[in-house]
Amino acid sequence: MSTTAAVPTAQGALPLVGHVPAVFRDALGFLSALPAEGDLVRLRLGTQSMVLVCSPELTRHVLQDDRTFDKGGHIMDRVREIGGDGLASCPHSMHRRQRRLCQPSFQAQRYPGYSTVMAAEAEEAAAQWQDGQVFDTHRHIMKYASQAGVRAMFTTGVPDASMDRFPDDVATLLEGIVARAVLPPFLTRLPTPGNRRYFQARARMHDTVAGIIADRRADPSDHGDLLSSLLGATDAESSGDSRAFTDGEVRDQVITFLMAGTETTATTVSWALYLLARHPDIQDQLSDEIDEVLKGEAPAFGHLPELERVDRVITETLRLYPAAWLNTRTTTRDTRLGGVDLPRGTSLMYSPYVIHHRPDVYEDPERFHPDRWLGTRPNPVTYLPFGGGARKCIGERFAWTEIALFLAALLGRWRFTPADDRDVTPTIGLSLTPEKLRLRVTRRPSRPA
């Protein structure tokens, strides 16, 4: 039996700062090279030490045993600064109750209602461009994905100013999470411009959501939205005040869902449009399917089962650019992983991006090839855009539905081409956002009747 001392330290560590420069210089390239050094690899981030789990099988073990490998670590601590102990970040001891209380919000019968809101925003996004226009793709999609998420969460009560600020505030918070996770703690408290923007965005979001919840408590009628479901949920397995969410718990859940759902949709749609613009033959096939299925109608929930190519494009986009590309866990007791003894309190990281880009897992992993999913479904051991185990993202179907509706609406009207020959690289934050993505839109012929 070996100990954590036997876990190899990744090459390139520098005195004092460890691997921080390598992470900031090229996080994806640096982490993707680490499986060659072992199934478990130690990273030094300043004075902090973490173990990266590189093996799909060991990652699956970590996700399946969420009691031992609990939500924690440097990234999750930063997530809690924003969303408190919401469903995505709460410890194991709180998770099962929260999951039961949140589950009614994501039952199948609610999706037609959510989809109506999503489709309306997708159609509005598609109606904004002029033929031949070049546009900031991610920023545009982020605006309308934010509005779709907010309107599915709150049918009423969102101030216009908050709606306008929300996309920028989400981007500020998500970009700050990873930076604050790897920087020394004292730097995250200094009154720098970045820190001030981060804390101002967090305060605005908390105040806005708390105000909406207070107004809704005064009007307890069911508005048919996600907030009404959260406020009305009860847990038969709990007792007393624990049978329902407190206002603070509802706030944490709302912020968690808005942050996760908005960014997942916007980044995935943006990456899909980029990939399709770089692969016009695949884009043509997808547009033809959309024309055939929609037959001149606006996209709706009932169309989704027939949009098989759209489904494969989403699957492949999330393989190449998983929105939740890096996550952390903390061991709650002494345990073994991959033949190595890990003491209680060990910080672990796992990366769906690293696993999705392993050439021994996926043939030609850097290639955008949606038809690799033709007639097959992803293996839950090696395909992890929404995590796995009991902590798998509860909003997976919500996000997938919104992404599909946006792609159907946009590609039904427009053809997308690159505005230049520049390769787009991801901006590293809690999500992988496409940096400076600019596409040109050309109007397609009218949809067939």
C-alpha positions in Angstrom: 0.0 0.0 0.0 1.4 3.4 -1.0 0.7 6.8 0.5 0.0 10.2 -0.9 3.8 10.9 -1.0 3.9 8.3 -3.8 1.6 10.4 -6.0 3.9 12.0 -8.6 4.1 15.7 -8.6 3.4 17.2 -12.1 6.4 18.3 -13.9 7.3 22.0 -14.2 6.6 23.1 -10.6 8.4 26.4 -9.7 9.6 27.4 -6.2 6.9 29.1 -4.1 4.3 29.4 -6.8 4.3 25.7 -7.9 2.1 25.2 -11.0 0.2 28.5 -10.9 2.0 30.0 -13.9 1.4 26.9 -16.0 -2.3 26.9 -15.1 -2.7 30.6 -16.0 -0.6 30.2 -19.2 -2.5 27.2 -20.6 -4.7 25.4 -18.2 -6.2 23.0 -20.7 -3.0 22.1 -22.4 -1.2 21.6 -19.0 -3.9 19.5 -17.4 -4.5 17.4 -20.6 -0.9 16.3 -20.6 -1.0 15.0 -17.0 -2.6 11.6 -17.7 0.7 10.6 -19.2 2.2 11.1 -15.7 -0.2 8.8 -13.9 -3.8 8.1 -12.9 -3.3 10.4 -9.9 -1.0 13.5 -10.2 -0.2 16.0 -7.5 -0.4 19.8 -8.3 1.1 22.6 -6.2 -0.9 25.9 -6.3 1.3 28.2 -4.2 1.1 26.7 -0.7 -1.8 24.5 -1.6 -1.6 20.9 -2.8 -4.2 19.0 -4.8 -4.4 15.6 -6.5 -5.8 15.5 -10.0 -7.7 12.3 -10.8 -6.9 11.6 -14.5 -8.4 8.1 -14.9 -12.1 7.7 -16.0 -12.6 4.7 -13.7 -11.2 6.5 -10.7 -13.2 9.6 -11.5 -16.3 7.4 -11.6 -15.4 6.0 -8.2 -15.1 9.5 -6.8 -18.5 10.6 -8.2 -20.3 7.4 -7.0 -19.0 7.8 -3.4 -20.0 11.3 -2.6 -20.1 10.6 1.1 -16.3 10.0 1.1 -15.5 12.4 -1.7 -17.7 15.3 -0.7 -18.2 18.6 -2.4 -15.3 20.8 -1.3 -11.9 22.1 -2.3 -10.8 25.4 -3.5 -13.2 25.8 -6.4 -16.2 24.7 -4.5 -15.3 27.0 -1.6 -15.4 29.9 -4.1 -18.8 28.6 -5.6 -20.2 28.8 -2.0 -19.2 32.5 -1.9 -21.9 33.1 -4.5 -24.5 30.3 -4.2 -24.1 29.4 -0.5 -25.0 25.8 0.3 -27.2 25.4 -2.8 -27.8 22.0 -4.4 -24.6 22.1 -6.5 -22.3 23.1 -3.6 -23.9 21.8 -0.3 -22.1 19.0 1.6 -23.3 15.4 1.5 -25.1 15.9 4.9 -27.5 18.5 3.3 -27.7 17.1 -0.2 -30.4 14.4 -0.1 -33.0 16.7 1.5 -32.3 19.5 -0.9 -32.5 17.1 -3.9 -35.9 15.9 -2.8 -37.2 19.4 -2.4 -35.8 20.5 -5.8 -36.9 17.5 -7.7 -40.5 18.6 -8.3 -39.2 21.7 -10.2 -37.6 19.4 -12.8 -40.4 16.8 -13.3 -41.4 16.0 -16.8 -44.8 17.7 -16.8 -43.1 21.1 -16.1 -40.9 21.1 -19.3 -43.6 22.1 -21.8 -44.1 25.3 -19.8 -40.4 26.0 -19.4 -39.9 25.3 -23.1 -42.5 27.9 -24.1 -40.4 30.6 -22.4 -37.2 29.2 -23.8 -38.5 29.0 -27.4 -39.8 32.6 -27.2 -36.4 33.9 -26.2 -34.6 31.7 -28.8 -36.9 33.2 -31.5 -36.2 36.7 -30.2 -32.5 36.1 -30.4 -32.8 34.8 -34.0 -34.8 37.9 -35.0 -32.2 40.5 -34.0 -29.6 40.2 -36.8 -29.3 41.8 -40.2 -28.2 39.8 -43.3 -24.4 39.7 -43.5 -24.0 41.0 -39.9 -20.9 40.1 -37.9 -21.7 39.8 -34.2 -20.2 39.0 -30.8 -21.7 35.5 -30.6 -21.3 34.6 -26.9 -22.4 38.0 -25.6 -25.5 37.9 -27.8 -26.4 34.3 -26.8 -25.7 35.0 -23.2 -28.2 37.9 -23.1 -31.1 35.8 -24.4 -30.1 32.6 -22.5 -30.1 34.7 -19.4 -33.5 36.1 -20.2 -34.8 32.6 -20.9 -33.5 31.3 -17.6 -34.8 34.2 -15.6 -38.2 34.0 -17.1 -38.4 30.3 -16.5 -37.4 30.9 -12.9 -39.6 34.0 -12.3 -42.5 34.7 -14.6 -42.9 38.1 -12.8 -41.1 40.5 -10.6 -37.7 41.0 -12.2 -36.7 44.6 -12.5 -35.6 45.6 -16.1 -32.3 47.0 -14.7 -31.6 43.6 -13.1 -32.4 41.8 -16.3 -30.0 44.0 -18.3 -27.2 43.5 -15.8 -27.6 39.8 -15.2 -25.5 38.4 -18.1 -22.5 40.6 -17.2 -22.8 39.8 -13.5 -22.9 36.1 -14.2 -19.8 36.4 -16.4 -17.9 38.4 -13.8 -18.7 35.9 -11.0 -17.9 32.8 -13.1 -14.6 34.2 -14.4 -13.7 35.1 -10.8 -14.2 31.7 -9.3 -11.3 29.9 -10.8 -8.9 32.8 -10.4 -9.9 33.2 -6.7 -9.4 29.4 -6.2 -5.8 29.4 -7.3 -4.6 32.8 -6.0 -3.3 33.2 -2.4 -6.3 34.1 -0.1 -4.9 37.5 0.8 -4.9 38.6 -2.9 -8.7 37.8 -3.1 -9.4 40.3 -0.4 -7.4 43.3 -1.8 -9.5 46.2 -3.2 -8.4 45.6 -6.8 -10.7 46.5 -9.7 -11.4 42.8 -10.3 -12.3 42.0 -6.7 -14.5 45.1 -6.5 -16.4 44.0 -9.7 -16.8 40.5 -8.2 -18.2 41.6 -4.9 -20.5 44.2 -6.5 -21.9 41.6 -8.9 -22.5 39.2 -6.0 -24.2 41.8 -3.9 -26.5 42.8 -6.7 -27.5 39.3 -7.4 -28.2 38.4 -3.8 -30.2 41.6 -3.2 -32.3 41.2 -6.4 -33.2 37.5 -5.7 -33.9 38.1 -2.0 -36.3 40.9 -3.0 -38.1 38.8 -5.6 -38.6 36.0 -3.0 -39.9 38.4 -0.4 -42.5 39.7 -2.9 -43.5 36.2 -3.9 -44.0 35.2 -0.3 -46.6 38.0 0.0 -48.3 36.5 -3.1 -48.2 32.7 -2.6 -50.3 31.8 -5.7 -48.7 29.4 -8.1 -47.2 31.3 -11.0 -46.2 28.2 -12.9 -42.5 28.9 -12.7 -39.6 27.3 -11.0 -39.7 29.7 -8.1 -43.3 28.8 -7.2 -42.2 25.1 -7.3 -39.3 25.7 -4.9 -41.4 27.8 -2.5 -44.2 25.2 -2.5 -42.0 22.1 -2.1 -42.3 19.9 1.0 -40.2 16.9 2.0 -42.1 14.0 3.6 -38.9 12.6 4.9 -38.1 15.7 7.0 -39.9 17.1 10.0 -40.7 20.5 11.5 -39.2 23.5 9.8 -37.0 21.2 7.7 -40.0 20.1 5.6 -39.7 23.2 3.4 -37.0 25.6 2.2 -36.2 28.7 4.2 -36.0 32.0 2.3 -32.2 31.8 2.5 -32.2 28.3 1.1 -34.5 29.3 -1.8 -32.2 32.2 -2.6 -29.2 29.8 -2.7 -31.1 27.4 -5.0 -32.2 30.2 -7.3 -28.7 31.7 -7.7 -27.3 28.2 -8.2 -29.8 27.4 -11.0 -29.5 30.7 -12.7 -25.7 30.7 -12.7 -25.4 27.1 -13.8 -28.2 27.1 -16.3 -27.4 30.3 -18.0 -23.8 29.7 -18.6 -24.2 26.1 -19.7 -26.7 27.1 -22.3 -24.8 30.2 -23.6 -21.4 28.5 -23.8 -22.7 25.3 -25.4 -24.8 27.1 -28.0 -21.9 29.5 -28.8 -19.4 26.6 -29.2 -21.8 24.7 -31.3 -22.3 27.6 -33.6 -18.5 28.1 -33.9 -18.0 24.4 -34.7 -20.8 24.4 -37.2 -19.4 27.5 -38.9 -16.1 25.7 -39.2 -17.8 22.6 -40.6 -20.3 23.9 -43.2 -21.2 20.4 -44.4 -22.4 19.4 -40.9 -24.2 22.7 -40.6 -26.1 22.1 -43.8 -27.2 18.6 -42.6 -28.4 20.1 -39.4 -30.3 22.9 -41.0 -32.0 20.5 -43.4 -33.1 18.4 -40.4 -34.5 21.5 -38.7 -36.4 22.5 -41.8 -37.8 19.0 -42.2 -39.0 18.7 -38.6 -40.2 22.2 -38.0 -42.0 22.6 -41.4 -42.1 26.4 -41.0 -43.1 26.5 -37.4 -41.2 28.0 -34.5 -39.3 25.3 -32.5 -41.3 23.8 -29.6 -40.9 21.0 -27.0 -42.7 18.5 -29.1 -40.2 18.8 -31.9 -37.2 17.8 -29.8 -37.4 14.0 -30.1 -37.2 14.3 -33.9 -34.2 16.6 -33.9 -31.7 13.7 -33.8 -28.8 15.5 -35.5 -29.3 18.4 -33.1 -29.0 16.0 -30.3 -25.7 14.5 -31.7 -24.3 18.0 -32.2 -25.0 18.9 -28.6 -23.5 15.7 -27.4 -20.3 16.3 -29.3 -20.1 19.9 -28.4 -20.3 19.1 -24.7 -17.6 16.4 -25.2 -15.2 19.0 -26.7 -16.2 21.9 -24.5 -17.9 20.6 -21.3 -19.3 23.6 -19.5 -18.3 22.3 -16.1 -14.8 21.4 -17.1 -13.1 21.2 -13.7 -14.5 20.3 -10.3 -13.1 19.7 -6.8 -13.8 17.3 -4.0 -12.5 16.8 -0.4 -12.1 13.4 1.4 -14.2 13.3 4.6 -12.3 10.3 6.0 -9.1 8.3 5.4 -9.6 6.3 2.2 -7.9 4.6 -0.7 -8.1 5.6 -4.4 -6.2 3.8 -7.1 -4.1 1.9 -4.5 -3.1 5.1 -2.8 -3.9 6.1 0.8 -5.6 9.5 1.0 -5.9 11.0 4.4 -9.0 12.9 5.5 -9.0 16.4 4.1 -7.2 15.6 0.9 -8.2 18.0 -1.9 -9.0 16.3 -5.3 -9.7 17.7 -8.7 -11.3 15.9 -11.7 -11.8 17.3 -15.2 -14.4 16.1 -17.7 -12.4 18.1 -20.3 -9.2 16.0 -19.6 -11.1 12.7 -19.8 -13.1 13.8 -23.0 -9.8 14.6 -24.7 -7.9 11.4 -23.9 -6.9 9.7 -27.2 -7.1 6.3 -25.4 -10.8 7.0 -24.6 -12.0 8.8 -27.8 -10.6 8.2 -31.3 -9.3 11.4 -32.8 -10.5 13.3 -29.7 -9.8 16.8 -31.1 -12.1 16.3 -34.1 -15.6 17.6 -34.1 -17.5 14.5 -35.3 -21.2 14.4 -34.2 -21.8 11.1 -36.0 -19.5 9.3 -33.6 -22.8 9.2 -31.5 -24.9 7.8 -34.4 -26.7 4.8 -33.0 -24.9 4.9 -29.6 -25.3 6.7 -26.3 -22.4 8.2 -24.2 -20.7 6.0 -21.7 -21.3 7.5 -18.2 -17.8 6.5 -17.2 -16.1 8.5 -19.9 -18.7 11.2 -20.7 -19.2 13.7 -17.8 -20.4 17.1 -18.9 -23.0 17.0 -16.1 -21.0 15.0 -13.6 -22.3 11.7 -12.3 -23.5 9.7 -9.3 -26.0 11.2 -6.9 -24.6 14.7 -7.4 -25.2 14.6 -11.2 -26.7 17.9 -12.3 -30.4 18.0 -11.7 -30.8 20.5 -14.5 -29.3 18.4 -17.2 -32.6 18.0 -19.1 -33.4 21.7 -18.5 -30.1 22.8 -20.1 -30.3 20.3 -22.9 -33.9 21.4 -23.8 -32.9 25.0 -23.9 -29.8 24.4 -26.0 -31.7 22.4 -28.5 -34.4 25.0 -28.9 -31.9 27.8 -29.3 -30.0 25.8 -32.0 -33.2 25.0 -33.9 -34.4 28.6 -33.8 -31.0 30.1 -34.9 -30.1 27.6 -37.6 -33.6 27.6 -38.9 -33.2 31.2 -40.0 -29.5 31.8 -40.4 -26.3 30.3 -41.9 -23.2 30.9 -39.8 -19.7 31.5 -41.1 -16.5 32.6 -39.4 -15.8 36.3 -39.5 -12.0 35.6 -39.8 -9.6 32.7 -39.9 -8.6 33.1 -36.2 -8.9 30.0 -34.0 -11.1 30.7 -31.0 -9.7 29.7 -27.6 -11.6 29.2 -24.4 -11.5 31.7 -21.6 -10.8 29.8 -18.4 -13.4 30.3 -15.7 -15.8 28.0 -14.0 -17.0 27.4 -17.6 -15.1 27.3 -20.9 -16.4 30.4 -22.7 -15.3 31.1 -26.3 -13.0 34.1 -26.3 -13.8 36.9 -28.8 -16.0 34.7 -30.9 -17.3 36.6 -33.9 -19.5 35.0 -36.6 -21.2 36.3 -39.7 -24.9 35.5 -40.3 -26.4 35.0 -43.7 -30.2 34.7 -44.0 -31.4 31.3 -45.1 -34.4 30.8 -47.5 -37.7 30.9 -45.8 -38.7 27.8 -43.9 -40.8 25.3 -45.9 -44.5 25.3 -45.1 
